[in-house]
Amino acid sequence: MDEQHLQSSDFIKDIVIGMSDGLTVPFALAAGLSGAVSNTDIITTAGIAEIVAGSIAMGLGGYLAGQTEVEHYNSELKREYDEVERLPEKEKEEVREVFAHYGLDLATQDIVVEALAKDKDKWVDFMMKFELGLDEPDINRARDSALTIGVSYIIGGLLPLSPYFFVDDANEGLKLSVIVTLAALFIFGYFKSKVTGQKPFVGAIKVMLIGAAAAAAAFGVAKLF
């Protein structure tokens, strides 16, 4: 029987990053503007501008993070090849330390180490995974991360903004936006918690309350000033 594990964790993480910010930031902006203006045209224009800017900024952040991960891996890979070439005995000792940690006796360690050292590529791959804890990243990670985060942000941002397209009064739009967004935050929080192994209902409530708090703060500040 095959073991079941969570797949595509990077993809899910990117969706969570984009969707959570997309739901919360435009929601707070629209709520804040609703406390200051009565014209929904201003709110929708500002909201769309924020979604465009936010999705680009978030996507760029995801791209840079993914690119940095690839560059870091390649830098460490180059260093490991250099150390295996220049300091083979030191690297063999580090391999022995790894196997010693798993309880292998010295004789067994020596056999495995010498066998591993015959293939430089496998030796370096072993050191990358077990000494540095690094797996080779997908070369498309940066691009995919940018697209996933950016699109998720747009989808999340359009939900709280959508009611303002159908009404003229900002307060009426805010009421509808609160209902739509809190429902979306609850659903999003529920499935995010379920996927990550947390208590779904508790996670849903937490996500919803964070979004509500952000919107309430923005609305209160706008009313105050």
Buried (B, 14 or more C-beta within 10 A) or exposed (E): EEEEEEEEEBEBBBBBBBBBBBBBBBBBBBBBBBBBBEEBEBBBEBBBEBBBEBBBBBBEBBBEBBBEBBEEBEEBBEBBBEBBEEEEEEBBEBBBEBBEEEEBEEEEBBEBBEEBBEEBEEBBBBBBEBBBEBEEBBEEBBBBBBBBBBBBBBBBBBBBBBBBBEBEEBEBBBBBBBEBBBEBBBEBBBBBBBBBEBEBEEBBBBBBBBBBEBBBEBBEBBEEE
